[in-house]
Structure formats: C-alpha cells, structure tokens
Amino acid sequence: LEAYQKADRDLRLRYSKIACILAIVLVPAGASLDYFVYPDFLDIFVIARLICSAFLLIALVLFFTNLSRSSVIALTLMCVLSVQLTMSFMIFWVDGAQSSYHLGLLLIIFLIGTLLPLSFQEVTLSILVGIFLYIIACFGHEKPQINILYNNVYFMVLTGSISSTASFFYSRGRFEEFRLNFELDKRNEELE
C-alpha cells in the first residue's frame, strides 16, 4: 500500500500538471466566446479569466516544488475550484440560469472524472461544490425560472454521476494494475 500511495501520488501530480496547463490555456481562450455571446461584458470577463489563469499559473509552479508532494490533492482541488468560481461568477454576472455558460461547468465536471486521477470521494466533492456554486450564482443573479434551473442542474448531476462512477473504476483499475505489477516484480526477484 505504501508503494502504491507513492506511485499514485506521482501519477496524480503528473496529470494535475497536465490539467492545470490545459486550464491555463483554455480559460483565457474562452474570451473568444465572450466576444460573441456577451460582448458588453467582454472586459470584465477577460479580467476574470486572466485572474483565474494567474492563479492556475501559480498553482502550476507549486506543482513543481516539494510542497506538491505532500499536498497534490489540495492543490488539484484548488485549481478545479478556481475554474468553477470563475465560471459561476460569469453566470452570476449576466444571465443566471439562462446563461449557456453552465456548459462550461459541465466540461469541468467531465474533466474532473476523466482526466484527473482523483478518488471517487474527491470527484464527488468537487462536483457537488460546482453544482452548489452554480445554484448560488443563479439565485444571486435573480430568482431563476425553476424549469431552466432544474434542467441545467439535472444534466450536471447526470454528468457528475457518470464522472464519479468513471473515477471509481479508474481508481480501482489503477490499484489493480499496480498490485499485479508489484507482485510480478516480486516474483521476478525471487526467480532471479
């Protein structure tokens, strides 16, 4: 188990770096979407996106330090949270539940469950926080139409369920693969 935890931490660190780099590039790239969908709010959205990317850049630097060895999960979850907060802020700022930017939150939910090697509990917690932030953003903007809010939250919950289930089986698969390789190495040593 100790060997697996070290290997798993290294894997989490590698994939968290990749996800962080992706987010650093893709979050500001969304300004092109802002230009066409919300041109009146382009300035404030670009600032929000750049602040998020700056935070992600700091996190990426931290991923390359010794600090990341002991806190890779916390750093990864903080990166996810920063993107969720940015998307929720933009939803709050313009159309609330009417905003099509809830699709950005769906992408984050998908990314959490498929790219990041997080545990079932970590993925589920991140998804629930994202949905909670979305609901707060919708009600913070103005009282949403319940049918639209329910529709969007429904698809977030479905996507979250799929992502959580995927992360559960990925985690099990990673452990099983490591266990088999570990036993194989041990037997090879015995044979030698």
Secondary structure, 3 states (H helix, E strand, C coil): CHHHHHHHHHHHHHHHHHHHHHHHHHHHHCHHHHHHHCHHHHHHHHHHHHHHHHHHHHHHHHHCCCHHHHHHHHHHHHHHHHHHHHHHHHHHHCCHHHCCCHHHHHHHHHHHHHCCCCCHHHHHHHHHHHHHHHHHHHHHHCCCCHHHHHHHHHHHHHHHHHHHHHHHHHHHHHHHHHHHHHHHHHHHHHHC
